[in-house]
Amino acid sequence: MLTKYLISRQKILVPSRGLILSNVKKYGVGSASRAVTFSHTDSSTTRGQEGVSSLIKKSSICKESNDSIKHHARKSIIATSCAAQKISSHKLSSGFKFPEILSTFSTYSFTRPFLTSSSANAGNLTQIRGIHRDISNEGGYKIYQENENNALYKILLRIPELKETLAPVFKNVNKEDIISESEFEDLMKIDYINVEKSEILENFMKITYFMFDKEDSLAHTSFDNICKALVSSMKEMSDDELCKLLYLLQIWSPKCFRKDKNYFDIFAAIDYVQIQRLQQGNNYYDLHQVLLLLDFWAHLNLIRSSNFCKLGLKKLLNKSHHLEPKFFVQLMYFHCKYRSFHPLVKTYDIEFNFDKKFDRLTPNEIAIVLLAFFKSEKRFVSHNLCFKVAKTFINHLEELDSVSVNAFLKSMKHYFPMEHWNVLYQVCQKLYQVFDSVAYQVYPHAALVGTKIDVYHPDLIEKIAEKTIADLNNLRIKDLEKVLCPIVLFNHQVKQPDFLDIITQEFSSEKRQPELNKYPKTLISLVYHLILKNHYNFHLIEKCLNIEFLEASFGRRLSGYNLPKDLLAIDLSMDIEAPDYSGPRLPESLRHTLCKHYAWRKPGEVFHNKPIKADELSITAQNKLVQLLGGDQYVHCAYILPHFIKPDAFICLKDGKPVPIPASMSDFVHMSVYPPPNIGKWYAFIFLSFSAVVRNRPGQYKGTYICKMRQLKALGYEPIIITADEWINESEQAREQILRNKLGADLVVNGNNAAMSVEHGR
């Protein structure tokens, strides 16, 4: 049984969370990635207390430049092999005895930085983001706000069953625990070669508390002596002492890059020792102890940098059927931070265990599990589980905070089965009914919830557009682009006539320029969406097509591998619908490169060694068109508009008879747009699969294809739409009649070509 690690409730309460945990990449030899976590600095903390500032000025270490702590990373001291090795003969403590180890820790409070205190009002978080937001810091190092993970952790803190598997979180140091400057200097002069390990750890704690309000990092050479002594004695430390050391590292974590020397050496040595003990066998760590240790690592934001965490998560996933529902939720929280399931664990087993525990979880706890699947890019196999998620959302939407609402919406957007779109429409209807009370962080995810399976709820989109204008200053440009996406996708006409102008002005404002420079793809995507709505803003287009902006954003070697296809669409659309534009354009060579990269595949060609079922419509319709007109020379399949995903079939008729395609039109990919030769009336057959039509609005095409028809017509082609609904299940005679009806009186029925068509049809 896990020993209770907290001091009596009269002394220490559930510890507050002062570390914001940012995602970092796994470390390894030669890894160049670096990440930083930080501790929230509040004006009410003792960092600004009198007496401490004088110590800062007098400290000789603080005279060193802050730049000196940023140096090359040292090679990992952790062996990549996790084979079990014989542990030191030093007697390990049996289990965790935290009352003995943590007796010197400061008293904590329930206050959680960056989190709202009211559970009913938890949706009013200042920033809920799937990414990090940079914030300047007086210390000169980068810090991040990860409010989504903090909000999820707040849910865990409200679960009483988890009180013994949640690690203490450092918040502050009491003034009486800070040693004097002379004592600090004496501790730094000690030769730790022959010092007892318990004394080393005790001195390290005193030094750490003294350095709490200083900017200097463990990478400073003055700490080499004690850090080397800690690393050398690591194998002899008990589990309690290792946990205490992980706790103390929370003070250094805000000031250290992950690969900084000393800091890296210490946590890597802890990781190595815990791996040995985890693989020692005989259940050295039980499941609850592994959860507790993972929480220590999570507070340091090193859960993705630790091989112990990787193996621990694998162990917990394999034995998730033994975990009680609440502990299963904590395991899923760690995967929200780890962002993947172990590749050797069957995802279906995790889903099956989730389904069995579903009814014993609260809606907010379910949201944590959903977010773990979403961030791990795993989808549910069971349709029944998707229904349960949707029904839970509909029945308990008012109880969810904004982060939980977003978790449900993200999950349903990406994993909801297409054949049950009517259930997702009920979700949209419920969301519309309570949308006036949701936080602005929900707007972008509410807008996108139906876009994956093309469920159109006009009232919800209208409400989102209305609320977006009201909360314009609170939304990021990435949020605005997401809100605009369904408006374009479903060709929704917003009631507010100047909606697009307001969005355009916001992107053009000076205060948004740092965001635009940081997220160039968002700017390009927004301009592309505006073009689909036939809304051209030359100022934003000039910025997108400026070669200096592209090189600064995507690198000097521009190609189809790093430039989005939306950029090609912007450039080519200028020739078609904005001939008055005189700003910068893509270089001709780059435009040709993008055309070849994005427009290359003919219908019927295999893709990743597999035929595409959607090609059936294009192939059969073109073959029938060839039969109708009398030969291949009258039908040409090409990318006249290479910025759209599929090619089209083109024919020319004059006096009711087909005209052979001229040599000037024989290219499969047209590198630039130009009107067809004036030899007759040109038709463009656009073949639309089931996904090109709005799911709950038969006959309503998506905005992309509406734009395509508009641009083809502007070039001089008459667009003709053939949908899968009207073609796939029809007989050969019915299909021929469909083509005749589409062409109408422009095709002479009694001509030789028509007769030949009938002959071929037989």
Helices and strands as residue ranges (DSSP letters): E 19-20, E 38-39, G 46-48, H 52-58, G 61-63, G 66-69, H 98-101, G 102-104, G 122-124, E 133-135, E 143-145, H 147-157, G 160-162, G 175-177, H 181-189, G 192-194, H 197-210, G 221-223, H 224-232, G 234-236, H 239-252, G 253-255, H 263-278, H 287-299, H 307-318, G 320-322, H 325-338, H 347-357, G 358-360, H 363-375, H 383-396, G 397-399, H 402-415, G 418-420, H 421-433, G 435-437, G 440-442, H 443-448, H 458-470, G 472-474, H 477-489, H 499-508, G 510-512, H 513-518, H 520-532, H 538-545, H 547-554, H 565-577, H 588-598, H 615-629, G 632-634, E 636-638, E 648-654, E 657-658, G 663-665, E 681-688, G 690-692, H 703-715, E 717-723, H 724-727, H 732-743, G 744-746, H 752-761
